[in-house]
């Protein structure tokens, strides 16, 4: 990850086997806490700021795509 201008991290939000539901407000709060966990797990992101968050469905799983940039 050294010398990259941007970095993407994909994290599952809800698996296809889960029956968990979120209101929009709860989803935003959950995503915010996930950003903190991603930063803790990847200390090399210290020089990056969160630029964008995307959501995608892949094989029945809701995933968050966090895009960090320098």
Number of C-alpha atoms within 10 A of each C-alpha: 8 7 6 9 11 15 17 15 13 15 16 16 20 17 15 14 8 9 7 9 9 11 8 9 9 11 13 12 12 13 17 11 11 17 17 11 11 15 14 12 10 11 9 11 19 10 10 16 13 16 13 11 15 10 14 14 14 11 8 11 15 16 17 21 17 21 17 18 16 14
